[in-house]
Amino acid sequence: MYVVRRVGIFLFSVLVASALVFSVMSILPGDPATVMLGTQATPAAVEALRTELGLDRPIPIQYMDWLSGVVRGDLGVSIFSGQDIADQIAARLRITVPLATMAMTMTILLAFPAGVYAASRHRRLGDTVVSTLSQIGLAIPAFWAGLLLVTVFAVGRRWFPAGGFPGWGSVGQGLRALFLPALSLAIVQGAIITRYVRSAVLDTMREDYIRTARSKGLSRSAALWRHGLRNAAIPVLTILGLQFAALLAGTVVIESVFVLPGLGSMLLQAITRRDLLLVQGGAFVIVAIILTINLLVDLTYRFIDPRVARR
């Protein structure tokens, strides 16, 4: 029942999100037909194009037509390029998703050991050092971190490319091109997650079952690793799901800094051109990915702590 309930909530959330995305795109000022034809176009030409694009129909009918297409995997056709929107988004996701995944992997590898170490050295030198570094990481914007990494490791050392993406013909070259962008995102996200991990571990270490384990002769570290980390993982897992959404949003800026042809740069171009169908499809896909991640996080709770399903 727990899984069925969570999946039902997920599907309802996707439906509501689709309505919100479509509504926001519909109420934006301006007319795509006028943008496409230019300000010198005659009213008759603009009206004819609006009819061709289906913009003259009532908003609810437009939404239902668009939603039925989404269910079939058809997001429509770009107003400017004439290409299938789903194909364009799929091609861009081949860069954006690996970038966000690499950034999250780096974040976990950086934040979890640092957070646990800081909690195990509470109010000692190690805790102070980790807390100070996390504060510095929070203060650094991702784009500034990216520029700094390019200066040091691309321009100075020439270990990584400064920008661009060579494609996935060579997996190694593709990963090299994404390494610095992912690291610039991970620096900021790692600082945030480190603080949450530290807080969650400290709260767990104050629980009665940890005191019981300590009274049986286990050291502080042994009690933490054997009994504490599983319970501390639940609130941290929630934050990871939320921060992955922030990573997807952060790729918009980072892709511009590193000249990556990902989903973020595509959406920026579409907004500039007022290609509303492309913006609408891209925004919906991002929202759907975020909701899917939240669903996976909810389902993971059950395996970490079966009591969640019973509650």
C-alpha positions in Angstrom: 0.0 0.0 0.0 2.9 2.4 0.8 4.3 2.0 -2.8 0.9 2.3 -4.4 0.1 5.4 -2.4 3.4 7.1 -3.2 3.1 6.3 -6.9 -0.5 7.7 -6.9 0.8 10.9 -5.3 3.5 11.1 -7.9 1.1 10.8 -10.8 -1.2 13.4 -9.3 1.8 15.7 -8.8 2.9 15.3 -12.4 -0.6 16.2 -13.6 -0.7 19.3 -11.4 2.8 20.3 -12.6 1.8 19.9 -16.2 -1.2 22.2 -15.7 0.9 24.8 -13.8 3.7 24.8 -16.5 1.1 25.1 -19.3 -0.8 27.9 -17.5 2.4 29.9 -16.8 3.4 29.6 -20.5 -0.1 30.7 -21.6 -0.3 33.8 -19.5 3.2 35.2 -20.4 2.9 38.5 -22.3 3.5 38.7 -26.0 2.4 36.6 -29.0 4.6 33.9 -30.5 3.1 34.5 -33.9 4.0 38.1 -33.8 7.6 37.2 -32.7 8.0 34.8 -35.5 6.6 37.1 -38.2 8.1 40.3 -36.9 6.5 43.6 -36.0 6.0 44.5 -39.6 3.6 41.6 -40.3 0.0 42.4 -41.1 -2.7 41.4 -38.7 -4.1 39.0 -41.2 -0.8 37.1 -41.4 -0.5 37.0 -37.7 -4.0 35.7 -37.2 -3.4 33.0 -39.9 -0.2 31.9 -38.2 -2.0 31.8 -34.8 -4.7 29.6 -36.4 -2.0 27.3 -37.9 -0.3 27.0 -34.5 -3.6 26.4 -32.7 -3.2 29.5 -30.5 -6.7 30.7 -31.4 -8.4 27.9 -29.5 -9.5 28.0 -25.9 -6.8 27.5 -23.3 -8.4 24.3 -21.8 -8.6 22.7 -25.3 -5.0 23.6 -26.0 -3.9 22.1 -22.7 -5.8 18.8 -23.2 -4.3 18.5 -26.7 -0.8 19.1 -25.3 -1.3 16.7 -22.4 -2.5 13.9 -24.7 0.6 14.5 -26.7 2.8 14.3 -23.6 1.2 11.0 -22.6 2.2 9.7 -26.1 5.7 11.1 -25.8 5.0 13.9 -28.2 5.9 17.4 -26.9 5.2 19.1 -30.1 7.4 20.8 -32.7 9.7 23.8 -32.1 8.2 27.0 -33.5 11.5 28.2 -34.9 13.5 25.1 -35.8 10.6 22.9 -36.8 12.2 20.0 -35.1 10.6 17.5 -32.7 10.9 18.9 -29.2 11.1 15.5 -27.5 14.1 14.6 -29.7 15.8 18.0 -28.9 15.3 17.5 -25.2 16.5 13.9 -25.3 19.7 15.0 -27.1 20.4 17.8 -24.5 19.7 15.5 -21.6 22.5 13.3 -22.7 24.8 16.1 -21.4 22.7 17.6 -18.5 21.9 14.3 -16.8 25.5 13.0 -16.7 26.6 16.4 -15.6 24.2 16.5 -12.7 24.9 12.9 -11.8 28.6 13.5 -11.7 28.1 16.5 -9.6 25.9 14.6 -7.1 28.4 11.7 -7.0 31.2 14.1 -6.2 29.0 15.8 -3.6 28.3 12.6 -1.8 32.0 11.5 -1.9 32.9 14.9 -0.5 30.1 15.6 2.0 29.5 12.3 3.7 33.1 11.6 5.0 33.5 15.3 5.9 30.2 15.5 7.8 30.7 12.2 9.7 34.3 13.2 10.5 33.1 16.6 11.8 30.4 15.0 13.9 32.8 12.5 15.4 35.2 15.4 16.3 32.4 17.6 17.7 33.8 20.8 19.2 37.3 19.8 18.4 39.8 21.0 15.8 38.6 18.7 13.1 35.0 19.9 13.5 36.1 23.5 13.4 38.1 23.0 10.2 35.3 21.2 8.4 32.7 23.8 9.5 34.9 26.6 8.3 35.5 25.0 4.9 31.8 24.4 4.5 31.0 28.0 5.3 33.5 29.1 2.6 31.9 26.7 0.2 28.5 28.1 0.9 29.8 31.6 0.1 31.2 30.7 -3.3 28.8 31.0 -6.3 29.0 28.0 -8.6 29.8 30.1 -11.6 32.7 31.8 -9.8 34.0 28.4 -8.7 33.8 27.3 -12.3 35.8 30.3 -13.5 38.4 29.7 -10.8 38.7 26.0 -11.7 39.1 26.9 -15.4 41.9 29.4 -14.6 43.8 26.8 -12.5 43.2 23.5 -14.1 42.4 24.4 -17.8 44.4 27.5 -18.5 47.2 27.0 -16.0 47.7 23.3 -15.9 45.9 22.3 -19.1 44.6 19.1 -17.4 41.0 19.6 -18.5 39.3 21.5 -21.4 38.1 25.0 -20.6 34.8 24.5 -22.3 32.8 22.8 -25.0 31.8 19.2 -25.3 33.3 16.7 -27.8 30.4 14.2 -27.7 30.2 10.7 -26.3 32.2 9.2 -29.2 35.0 8.9 -26.7 33.6 8.4 -23.2 36.8 9.4 -21.6 36.9 12.8 -23.4 33.3 13.4 -22.6 33.9 12.8 -18.9 36.9 15.1 -19.0 34.8 17.8 -20.5 32.2 17.4 -17.7 34.7 17.1 -14.8 35.3 20.8 -14.1 31.6 21.8 -14.5 30.6 19.0 -12.2 33.2 19.9 -9.6 32.1 23.5 -9.6 28.6 22.4 -8.8 29.8 19.9 -6.2 31.8 22.4 -4.2 28.7 24.4 -3.3 26.4 21.4 -2.9 29.0 19.6 -0.9 29.2 22.4 1.6 25.5 22.3 2.1 25.3 18.5 2.4 28.2 18.4 4.8 26.4 20.6 7.3 23.3 18.4 7.1 25.3 15.2 7.5 27.1 16.7 10.5 23.8 17.8 12.1 22.0 14.4 11.4 24.9 12.4 12.8 25.1 14.6 15.9 21.4 14.2 16.5 21.7 10.4 16.1 24.7 10.2 18.5 22.4 11.7 21.3 19.8 8.9 21.0 19.3 6.4 23.7 20.3 3.4 21.7 23.7 4.9 21.0 24.2 5.4 24.7 23.2 1.8 25.2 25.7 0.7 22.7 28.4 2.8 24.3 27.6 1.3 27.7 28.1 -2.2 26.3 31.7 -1.2 25.5 31.5 0.1 21.9 33.6 3.1 21.1 32.0 6.3 19.8 33.0 5.5 16.2 32.0 1.9 16.4 28.5 2.8 17.8 28.1 5.3 15.1 29.0 3.0 12.2 27.1 0.0 13.5 23.9 1.7 14.7 23.8 5.4 13.9 24.5 5.9 10.3 21.4 4.1 9.0 19.1 6.3 11.0 21.1 9.5 10.2 20.7 8.7 6.5 17.0 9.3 6.4 17.0 13.1 6.8 20.1 13.3 4.7 18.4 11.4 1.9 15.6 13.9 1.9 18.1 16.7 1.5 19.9 14.9 -1.3 16.7 14.7 -3.3 16.1 18.4 -2.9 19.7 19.3 -3.7 19.6 17.2 -6.9 16.8 19.5 -8.0 19.0 22.4 -7.2 21.8 20.8 -9.3 19.5 20.6 -12.3 18.7 24.3 -11.9 22.4 25.1 -11.4 23.4 23.5 -14.7 21.7 26.4 -16.5 24.4 28.8 -15.4 27.3 26.3 -15.5 26.5 25.2 -19.0 26.7 28.8 -20.1 30.1 29.2 -18.3 31.6 26.0 -19.9 29.7 26.4 -23.2 28.0 23.0 -22.9 25.1 22.2 -25.2 22.9 20.9 -22.5 19.2 21.4 -21.6 19.9 24.6 -19.7 21.5 26.4 -22.6 18.8 25.2 -24.9 16.1 26.7 -22.6 17.9 30.0 -22.4 18.0 30.2 -26.2 14.4 29.2 -26.5 13.4 31.9 -24.0 15.4 34.5 -26.0 13.6 33.4 -29.2 10.3 33.1 -27.4 9.9 29.5 -28.5 7.2 28.8 -25.9 6.5 25.2 -26.9 10.2 24.4 -26.5 10.4 26.2 -23.1 7.1 24.5 -22.0 8.4 21.0 -22.9 11.8 21.6 -21.3 10.3 23.0 -18.1 7.9 20.1 -17.9 10.7 17.5 -18.4 12.8 19.1 -15.6 9.8 19.1 -13.2 9.0 15.5 -14.1 12.6 14.5 -13.4 12.5 16.2 -10.0 9.2 14.6 -9.1 10.7 11.2 -10.1 13.7 11.7 -7.9 11.4 12.6 -5.0 9.4 9.4 -5.6 12.6 7.3 -5.6 13.7 9.0 -2.3 10.3 8.1 -0.8 10.6 4.5 -1.9 14.1 4.3 -0.6 12.9 5.3 2.9 11.1 1.9 3.1 14.3 0.0 2.6 16.3 2.1 5.0 13.6 2.1 7.7 10.6 -0.3 7.3 8.8 1.6 10.0 8.2 4.4 7.5 5.8 2.2 5.5 3.9 1.1 8.6 3.5 4.8 9.7 
